[in-house]
Amino acid sequence: MAEEERVAHEEYKCPSCGAPMHFDPASHSLKCDYCDTVIKLNDENSGQEFSLDDAETEVDLSWQQENHVLRCSACGAENVVNKKEMSLVCPFCGSTQVVEVNELAGKKPNRIIPFNITEEAARACYQRFLKKKLFCPSSVKKLNIECQVNGVYIPSWTYDADTYSSYHGRLGEHYTVTVGSGKDRRTEVRTRYFTISGRIQVFFDDVLVNAGSSINNKELEKLEPYDTNNSNDFNESFLAGFGSEHYSLTVKNGFNRAKEIMAPQIKRRILDQYTYDVVDYLNVKTQYDNVTYKYVLLPVWIGNFKIKEKSYRFLVNGENGKTTGKYPMSALRISLFTLFIIAVVVGIILYFVLSE
């Protein structure tokens, strides 16, 4: 193996043999598969965040000049690649219907969570995920299928904010009373209502918002958590051998989504102060101050395969291996399980009938 080198700049060609290098999740280094040269990467974390008030003015022109976007005609995903590279396969859906988009508008990422698990480990994560699925065919559980797996960085915004909320509402506590007499004597549950009002301050740290379109919000939530507070300063070398989606949600529109995430948490903090059984209503008005953001790329392994002309996709968190996705279901297994349930129900009915 060649002597390890440390670099703080982008390097994609092997200095020893000139072959392409890729980021290796196992060693967190650039690696050449031809001569085994390894280049260690700096994993600095400055902790820098940016004010939301200045969001529209912070654009890196060099990012736009050095990269372009390839859009998939099949799924609509936009993949950011260096202008020297031309991807023929969409890493999000496996389609070859990829066309070039002229402009790369917007910001350069300032943080990244590098891949921490390998492709082989991601396949193993999905296999463990399938083993828990009762109706999944055995051949799929063993991954005896042609399955394409790609590593992709998903764009996200994270937000910090001081929130100051005023609220008023009406809560209720249940109590029981005994009414009637004789045979009509019974216990009833009633509710005693009381009003609440006040102010509460809540600080939010790194509220994560999906800024891409290839993975929906529910899918990303199933992959969380991501340790965005410990993300690395952005270095394009981490992208070597991986795809990167271009954001479709602007940073300011993303904050509207962040407010939707923060709102129920503020309500929970308010309600935690009281003893109650029901909420009649709760109105909250919130002011957001000292709002800062980061543009963080999140690692995701995306697997695509087809069975009987039907497409399936699974996702694996490239940092910790958390897995979600679709999978085929065996009609035979479903039928046998249904017959089993029917047999159990019929058996229980017969037992009670014959016992009388």
Kinemage of the C-alpha trace (Angstrom):
@kinemage 1
@onewidth
@group {chain A} dominant
@subgroup {mainchain}
@vectorlist {calphas} color= white
{ca met a 1} P 0.000 0.000 0.000
{ca ala a 2} L 1.287 3.450 -0.841
{ca glu a 3} L 2.164 5.849 1.934
{ca glu a 4} L -0.913 7.672 3.286
{ca glu a 5} L -1.181 11.348 2.425
{ca arg a 6} L -3.244 14.126 3.972
{ca val a 7} L -5.064 16.608 1.796
{ca ala a 8} L -7.323 19.560 2.503
{ca his a 9} L -8.445 20.075 -1.073
{ca glu a 10} L -10.391 18.123 -3.678
{ca glu a 11} L -8.500 15.181 -5.156
{ca tyr a 12} L -10.178 12.547 -7.334
{ca lys a 13} L -7.316 11.015 -9.358
{ca cys a 14} L -4.829 8.683 -7.757
{ca pro a 15} L -1.428 10.431 -7.467
{ca ser a 16} L 0.312 7.067 -7.908
{ca cys a 17} L -1.399 5.539 -10.942
{ca gly a 18} L -3.868 8.183 -12.189
{ca ala a 19} L -6.943 5.961 -11.706
{ca pro a 20} L -10.168 7.395 -10.253
{ca met a 21} L -10.411 7.452 -6.459
{ca his a 22} L -13.530 7.149 -4.335
{ca phe a 23} L -14.421 7.938 -0.745
{ca asp a 24} L -14.212 4.789 1.380
{ca pro a 25} L -16.708 4.800 4.326
{ca ala a 26} L -14.739 2.126 6.199
{ca ser a 27} L -11.543 4.209 6.439
{ca his a 28} L -12.999 7.710 5.881
{ca ser a 29} L -10.348 8.208 3.207
{ca leu a 30} L -10.036 8.513 -0.547
{ca lys a 31} L -9.062 5.101 -1.875
{ca cys a 32} L -7.736 3.768 -5.172
{ca asp a 33} L -8.940 0.239 -5.980
{ca tyr a 34} L -6.145 -0.276 -8.506
{ca cys a 35} L -3.015 0.366 -6.435
{ca asp a 36} L -4.455 0.667 -2.889
{ca thr a 37} L -3.281 4.239 -2.411
{ca val a 38} L -5.104 5.876 0.497
{ca ile a 39} L -5.442 9.629 1.066
{ca lys a 40} L -6.599 10.683 4.506
{ca leu a 41} L -9.156 13.484 4.609
{ca asn a 42} L -9.442 16.233 7.157
{ca asp a 43} L -12.575 15.873 9.283
{ca glu a 44} L -12.725 19.390 10.654
{ca asn a 45} L -15.876 20.790 12.251
{ca ser a 46} L -15.975 24.565 12.608
{ca gly a 47} L -19.522 24.691 13.979
{ca gln a 48} L -20.207 27.734 11.788
{ca glu a 49} L -23.831 28.670 11.140
{ca phe a 50} L -25.389 31.488 9.135
{ca ser a 51} L -28.047 34.067 9.894
{ca leu a 52} L -31.343 33.464 8.120
{ca asp a 53} L -31.603 37.221 7.524
{ca asp a 54} L -28.579 37.000 5.174
{ca ala a 55} L -29.658 33.793 3.458
{ca glu a 56} L -30.261 35.248 -0.008
{ca thr a 57} L -26.871 36.977 -0.231
{ca glu a 58} L -24.634 34.008 0.597
{ca val a 59} L -23.986 32.352 -2.778
{ca asp a 60} L -20.708 30.690 -3.776
{ca leu a 61} L -20.034 31.372 -7.464
{ca ser a 62} L -17.149 28.879 -7.627
{ca trp a 63} L -19.593 26.106 -6.644
{ca gln a 64} L -21.753 27.019 -9.655
{ca gln a 65} L -18.794 27.286 -12.028
{ca glu a 66} L -17.290 23.890 -11.130
{ca asn a 67} L -20.474 21.785 -10.975
{ca his a 68} L -23.627 21.164 -12.947
{ca val a 69} L -26.928 19.329 -12.498
{ca leu a 70} L -28.142 16.169 -14.205
{ca arg a 71} L -31.896 15.734 -14.022
{ca cys a 72} L -33.586 12.329 -14.212
{ca ser a 73} L -36.521 12.323 -16.635
{ca ala a 74} L -37.995 9.289 -14.860
{ca cys a 75} L -38.122 10.412 -11.204
{ca gly a 76} L -37.264 14.132 -11.486
{ca ala a 77} L -34.278 13.987 -9.099
{ca glu a 78} L -31.468 16.477 -9.713
{ca asn a 79} L -27.989 15.079 -9.178
{ca val a 80} L -25.071 17.495 -8.613
{ca val a 81} L -21.820 16.385 -10.272
{ca asn a 82} L -18.526 17.958 -11.251
{ca lys a 83} L -18.592 19.363 -14.794
{ca lys a 84} L -15.936 16.833 -15.761
{ca glu a 85} L -18.304 13.974 -14.920
{ca met a 86} L -21.371 12.721 -16.817
{ca ser a 87} L -23.527 10.211 -14.953
{ca leu a 88} L -25.503 7.847 -17.189
{ca val a 89} L -27.563 6.264 -14.417
{ca cys a 90} L -29.793 8.056 -11.894
{ca pro a 91} L -28.633 7.060 -8.388
{ca phe a 92} L -32.119 7.669 -6.987
{ca cys a 93} L -34.223 5.342 -9.161
{ca gly a 94} L -31.719 3.484 -11.382
{ca ser a 95} L -33.061 4.976 -14.616
{ca thr a 96} L -30.776 5.825 -17.544
{ca gln a 97} L -33.008 8.748 -18.607
{ca val a 98} L -30.611 11.447 -17.411
{ca val a 99} L -30.330 14.854 -19.070
{ca glu a 100} L -28.099 17.843 -18.351
{ca val a 101} L -29.459 21.035 -16.802
{ca asn a 102} L -27.521 24.154 -17.770
{ca glu a 103} L -27.534 26.040 -14.486
{ca leu a 104} L -26.626 25.148 -10.908
{ca ala a 105} L -28.380 27.880 -8.971
{ca gly a 106} L -28.101 28.491 -5.270
{ca lys a 107} L -25.775 27.734 -2.399
{ca lys a 108} L -22.829 25.476 -1.796
{ca pro a 109} L -23.192 23.042 1.127
{ca asn a 110} L -21.236 24.113 4.177
{ca arg a 111} L -21.513 20.847 6.142
{ca ile a 112} L -21.569 17.135 5.346
{ca ile a 113} L -22.002 13.861 7.231
{ca pro a 114} L -19.709 11.428 5.396
{ca phe a 115} L -20.798 7.854 4.739
{ca asn a 116} L -19.932 5.714 7.725
{ca ile a 117} L -21.142 2.314 6.481
{ca thr a 118} L -20.224 0.526 3.266
{ca glu a 119} L -22.498 -0.681 0.474
{ca glu a 120} L -22.148 -4.258 1.752
{ca ala a 121} L -23.220 -3.150 5.218
{ca ala a 122} L -26.194 -1.294 3.732
{ca arg a 123} L -27.332 -4.439 1.916
{ca ala a 124} L -27.029 -6.344 5.197
{ca cys a 125} L -29.152 -3.691 6.949
{ca tyr a 126} L -31.920 -4.160 4.376
{ca gln a 127} L -31.669 -7.929 4.719
{ca arg a 128} L -32.183 -7.651 8.493
{ca phe a 129} L -35.096 -5.285 7.821
{ca leu a 130} L -36.725 -7.883 5.529
{ca lys a 131} L -36.307 -10.754 7.990
{ca lys a 132} L -38.840 -9.056 10.252
{ca lys a 133} L -41.446 -8.899 7.447
{ca leu a 134} L -43.773 -11.907 7.663
{ca phe a 135} L -45.126 -11.746 4.118
{ca cys a 136} L -41.849 -11.075 2.307
{ca pro a 137} L -40.769 -13.966 -0.001
{ca ser a 138} L -37.741 -15.986 1.123
{ca ser a 139} L -35.868 -15.272 -2.116
{ca val a 140} L -36.069 -11.537 -1.433
{ca lys a 141} L -35.092 -11.947 2.237
{ca lys a 142} L -31.926 -13.689 1.053
{ca leu a 143} L -31.418 -10.876 -1.503
{ca asn a 144} L -31.392 -13.417 -4.327
{ca ile a 145} L -32.333 -10.581 -6.679
{ca glu a 146} L -30.531 -8.181 -8.955
{ca cys a 147} L -30.382 -5.138 -6.724
{ca gln a 148} L -28.709 -1.840 -7.612
{ca val a 149} L -27.448 0.159 -4.608
{ca asn a 150} L -26.099 3.711 -4.830
{ca gly a 151} L -24.755 6.076 -2.220
{ca val a 152} L -26.333 9.536 -2.417
{ca tyr a 153} L -26.076 12.691 -0.339
{ca ile a 154} L -29.460 14.259 0.417
{ca pro a 155} L -29.649 18.054 0.903
{ca ser a 156} L -31.041 19.371 4.173
{ca trp a 157} L -31.325 22.563 6.161
{ca thr a 158} L -30.946 22.681 9.935
{ca tyr a 159} L -32.208 25.595 12.005
{ca asp a 160} L -31.495 26.991 15.455
{ca ala a 161} L -33.998 29.415 16.941
{ca asp a 162} L -35.044 31.121 20.172
{ca thr a 163} L -38.825 30.969 20.393
{ca tyr a 164} L -41.051 33.102 22.617
{ca ser a 165} L -44.679 31.986 22.770
{ca ser a 166} L -47.785 33.394 24.412
{ca tyr a 167} L -50.742 31.059 24.813
{ca his a 168} L -54.249 30.659 26.143
{ca gly a 169} L -56.487 27.631 26.177
{ca arg a 170} L -59.025 25.462 27.941
{ca leu a 171} L -58.225 22.069 29.457
{ca gly a 172} L -60.375 19.527 31.262
{ca glu a 173} L -59.986 17.011 34.077
{ca his a 174} L -62.274 13.997 34.379
{ca tyr a 175} L -64.010 13.168 37.641
{ca thr a 176} L -66.697 10.667 38.614
{ca val a 177} L -70.038 11.143 40.363
{ca thr a 178} L -72.661 8.686 41.519
{ca val a 179} L -76.194 9.470 40.374
{ca gly a 180} L -79.610 7.849 40.701
{ca ser a 181} L -80.761 5.389 43.322
{ca gly a 182} L -81.730 1.800 43.591
{ca lys a 183} L -81.519 -0.052 40.281
{ca asp a 184} L -80.833 3.261 38.529
{ca arg a 185} L -77.777 4.006 40.689
{ca arg a 186} L -74.700 4.434 38.438
{ca thr a 187} L -71.354 6.178 38.116
{ca glu a 188} L -70.866 8.846 35.468
{ca val a 189} L -67.663 10.434 34.198
{ca arg a 190} L -67.798 14.207 33.906
{ca thr a 191} L -65.256 16.859 32.943
{ca arg a 192} L -64.276 19.947 34.894
{ca tyr a 193} L -62.806 22.595 32.574
{ca phe a 194} L -60.327 25.338 33.443
{ca thr a 195} L -58.578 28.043 31.424
{ca ile a 196} L -54.825 28.461 31.067
{ca ser a 197} L -52.626 31.291 29.782
{ca gly a 198} L -49.024 32.354 29.976
{ca arg a 199} L -45.699 32.668 28.183
{ca ile a 200} L -42.990 30.121 27.443
{ca gln a 201} L -39.493 30.279 25.963
{ca val a 202} L -38.054 27.276 24.064
{ca phe a 203} L -34.690 27.025 22.318
{ca phe a 204} L -34.462 24.734 19.271
{ca asp a 205} L -31.162 23.275 18.117
{ca asp a 206} L -30.642 21.789 14.638
{ca val a 207} L -34.234 21.272 13.532
{ca leu a 208} L -33.755 19.091 10.444
{ca val a 209} L -35.672 19.870 7.238
{ca asn a 210} L -35.536 17.817 4.053
{ca ala a 211} L -34.499 20.151 1.213
{ca gly a 212} L -34.647 17.596 -1.612
{ca ser a 213} L -37.425 15.963 -3.594
{ca ser a 214} L -36.166 12.434 -4.258
{ca ile a 215} L -36.923 11.320 -0.693
{ca asn a 216} L -40.132 12.527 0.936
{ca asn a 217} L -40.395 13.881 4.474
{ca lys a 218} L -41.879 10.686 5.941
{ca glu a 219} L -39.076 8.582 4.476
{ca leu a 220} L -36.396 10.893 5.882
{ca glu a 221} L -38.088 10.902 9.296
{ca lys a 222} L -37.871 7.091 9.315
{ca leu a 223} L -34.111 7.360 8.701
{ca glu a 224} L -33.486 9.851 11.494
{ca pro a 225} L -31.635 10.664 13.629
{ca tyr a 226} L -28.627 12.205 11.881
{ca asp a 227} L -25.935 13.749 14.073
{ca thr a 228} L -25.916 17.098 12.269
{ca asn a 229} L -24.284 18.910 15.195
{ca asn a 230} L -21.162 16.816 14.621
{ca ser a 231} L -21.185 17.078 10.829
{ca asn a 232} L -17.928 17.831 9.025
{ca asp a 233} L -17.052 21.013 7.223
{ca phe a 234} L -17.910 20.462 3.558
{ca asn a 235} L -15.157 18.938 1.447
{ca glu a 236} L -15.921 17.814 -2.107
{ca ser a 237} L -13.608 14.839 -1.663
{ca phe a 238} L -16.322 13.192 0.439
{ca leu a 239} L -18.474 13.160 -2.732
{ca ala a 240} L -15.991 11.099 -4.765
{ca gly a 241} L -17.855 8.034 -5.982
{ca phe a 242} L -21.220 9.218 -4.646
{ca gly a 243} L -24.157 11.207 -5.965
{ca ser a 244} L -25.478 14.418 -4.447
{ca glu a 245} L -28.976 15.795 -4.898
{ca his a 246} L -29.518 19.500 -5.547
{ca tyr a 247} L -31.935 21.154 -3.121
{ca ser a 248} L -35.408 22.078 -4.367
{ca leu a 249} L -36.584 23.813 -1.181
{ca thr a 250} L -34.996 27.205 -0.514
{ca val a 251} L -33.554 27.983 2.895
{ca lys a 252} L -36.273 30.537 3.716
{ca asn a 253} L -39.101 28.249 2.618
{ca gly a 254} L -37.406 25.507 4.578
{ca phe a 255} L -37.802 27.565 7.734
{ca asn a 256} L -41.577 27.503 7.224
{ca arg a 257} L -41.327 23.713 7.346
{ca ala a 258} L -39.152 24.019 10.475
{ca lys a 259} L -41.904 26.070 12.141
{ca glu a 260} L -44.330 23.229 11.446
{ca ile a 261} L -41.927 20.847 13.215
{ca met a 262} L -41.399 23.207 16.165
{ca ala a 263} L -45.087 24.075 16.727
{ca pro a 264} L -46.239 20.734 18.201
{ca gln a 265} L -43.122 20.584 20.380
{ca ile a 266} L -43.931 24.019 21.807
{ca lys a 267} L -47.494 22.849 22.516
{ca arg a 268} L -46.187 19.757 24.294
{ca arg a 269} L -43.911 21.905 26.463
{ca ile a 270} L -46.899 24.081 27.392
{ca leu a 271} L -49.190 21.158 28.207
{ca asp a 272} L -46.489 19.387 30.227
{ca gln a 273} L -46.926 22.143 32.835
{ca tyr a 274} L -50.512 21.101 33.612
{ca thr a 275} L -52.494 18.096 34.819
{ca tyr a 276} L -55.379 17.418 32.437
{ca asp a 277} L -57.291 14.709 30.577
{ca val a 278} L -58.609 16.569 27.531
{ca val a 279} L -57.685 19.670 25.536
{ca asp a 280} L -60.670 21.763 24.501
{ca tyr a 281} L -58.485 24.270 22.660
{ca leu a 282} L -55.001 25.762 22.832
{ca asn a 283} L -54.013 28.865 20.885
{ca val a 284} L -50.312 29.693 20.615
{ca lys a 285} L -48.599 32.709 19.079
{ca thr a 286} L -44.848 32.359 18.584
{ca gln a 287} L -42.036 34.804 17.814
{ca tyr a 288} L -38.777 33.433 16.350
{ca asp a 289} L -35.493 35.214 17.131
{ca asn a 290} L -31.778 34.595 16.462
{ca val a 291} L -32.544 32.152 13.650
{ca thr a 292} L -29.477 30.513 12.111
{ca tyr a 293} L -29.104 27.703 9.587
{ca lys a 294} L -26.678 25.202 8.073
{ca tyr a 295} L -26.772 23.455 4.682
{ca val a 296} L -25.917 19.827 5.475
{ca leu a 297} L -25.576 16.868 3.100
{ca leu a 298} L -26.911 13.617 4.590
{ca pro a 299} L -25.653 10.161 3.483
{ca val a 300} L -28.261 7.680 2.221
{ca trp a 301} L -27.829 4.320 0.510
{ca ile a 302} L -30.635 3.860 -2.046
{ca gly a 303} L -31.434 0.397 -3.351
{ca asn a 304} L -33.599 -0.293 -6.401
{ca phe a 305} L -34.814 -3.603 -7.800
{ca lys a 306} L -37.632 -5.037 -9.877
{ca ile a 307} L -39.712 -8.169 -9.404
{ca lys a 308} L -42.352 -9.053 -12.017
{ca glu a 309} L -41.999 -5.594 -13.594
{ca lys a 310} L -42.801 -3.867 -10.311
{ca ser a 311} L -40.178 -1.524 -8.832
{ca tyr a 312} L -39.151 -1.438 -5.178
{ca arg a 313} L -36.857 0.942 -3.336
{ca phe a 314} L -35.214 0.866 0.060
{ca leu a 315} L -33.235 3.482 1.981
{ca val a 316} L -30.445 3.057 4.520
{ca asn a 317} L -29.069 5.824 6.716
{ca gly a 318} L -25.411 6.013 5.659
{ca glu a 319} L -24.338 7.158 9.116
{ca asn a 320} L -25.998 4.611 11.438
{ca gly a 321} L -27.689 1.967 9.244
{ca lys a 322} L -31.322 2.731 10.090
{ca thr a 323} L -33.464 1.277 7.285
{ca thr a 324} L -36.841 1.798 5.643
{ca gly a 325} L -38.375 0.923 2.298
{ca lys a 326} L -40.762 -1.111 0.194
{ca tyr a 327} L -40.678 -4.845 -0.405
{ca pro a 328} L -42.722 -7.441 -2.315
{ca met a 329} L -45.271 -9.552 -0.461
{ca ser a 330} L -46.018 -13.198 -1.189
{ca ala a 331} L -49.653 -13.849 -2.111
{ca leu a 332} L -49.208 -17.452 -0.944
{ca arg a 333} L -47.934 -16.381 2.490
{ca ile a 334} L -50.795 -13.900 2.874
{ca ser a 335} L -53.357 -16.579 1.903
{ca leu a 336} L -51.891 -19.141 4.310
{ca phe a 337} L -51.831 -16.596 7.145
{ca thr a 338} L -55.453 -15.625 6.419
{ca leu a 339} L -56.524 -19.279 6.452
{ca phe a 340} L -54.656 -19.754 9.733
{ca ile a 341} L -56.478 -16.813 11.355
{ca ile a 342} L -59.835 -18.113 10.078
{ca ala a 343} L -59.043 -21.577 11.443
{ca val a 344} L -58.140 -20.117 14.860
{ca val a 345} L -61.352 -18.058 15.005
{ca val a 346} L -63.492 -21.035 13.952
{ca gly a 347} L -61.720 -23.221 16.518
{ca ile a 348} L -62.447 -20.718 19.319
{ca ile a 349} L -66.129 -20.486 18.301
{ca leu a 350} L -66.482 -24.296 18.182
{ca tyr a 351} L -64.802 -24.600 21.587
{ca phe a 352} L -67.330 -22.308 23.248
{ca val a 353} L -70.287 -23.819 21.385
{ca leu a 354} L -69.335 -27.392 22.355
{ca ser a 355} L -68.596 -26.326 25.926
{ca glu a 356} L -72.177 -25.171 26.525
